[in-house]
Amino acid sequence: KKYVLDLKVSSVEQINDKNVLIRLTDDKPLPEMLPGQFVEVRVDGSPSTFLRRPISINFLDRDRNELWLLVATIGDGTRALGRLHVDDKLNCVLPLGNSFTLPNRPDERILLVGGGVGVAPLLYFGKTIKDARATPVFLLGARSASDLAELELFKAYGEVCITTEDGSAGEKGFVTNHSVLSKEHFDRISTCGPKPMMMAVARYAHKASIPCEASLENMMACGVGACLCCVEKTIEGNLCVCKDGPVFDTQKLMW
Ligand code: FES
């Protein structure tokens, strides 16, 4: 079931020069949402922002009844989101899309690989994995240390491995070169971030015979499978990222 809700902004936090964390709440308990699903928010105010913006669910804090959205302020619409104030209303359609594959045994070790603002859904997914008594390991990539977001929060749920392109934090290089890949065993990999990174992760996983899924970030407009602007070629034909995804088994993608 989908809901259209006017959620109330409870805080807006600039967490580095690219990302803001918007926490939203409601008088009623927020609906069920699964990790990997997303929200379409309506951005009011500027002519280029009449479309809704898809934003992944960063975290669901049941204790405080808060939904967290981590937003990279890179375009008009997302910059307008960064200018929201406490007590403003944000019209949201949620929850949309499918979810990451949830753990099915407690001894499962799941590697969550994120890059850039693509780390966002992995926080809620990591918590969900830990709640199911399985083990999440985070492998987060960024250009530079200052681009890393929510590190302390990730550490609350599992081991955090880092790569940066400039070597300013963690190991220097790309996520697929991190030493944890050769040292530890993983049953599955889930990834979200820039497409070249996810493609490299998928190639690594296929070679190592580890099941892998990726959350795609194709351009979206309607968010409900009507406009076809988000299609991705798969072995099952063209699928809508918004409705059939955003999470896909990477073996099904034509990468
Ligand atoms: Fe319109 Fe996916 S965004 S079909």
Boltz pocket constraint, residues with backbone or C-beta under 6 A from the ligand:
constraints:
  - pocket:
      binder: B
      contacts: [[A, 219], [A, 220], [A, 221], [A, 222], [A, 223], [A, 224], [A, 225], [A, 226], [A, 227], [A, 228], [A, 229], [A, 230], [A, 231], [A, 240], [A, 241], [A, 242], [A, 243]]
      max_distance: 6.0
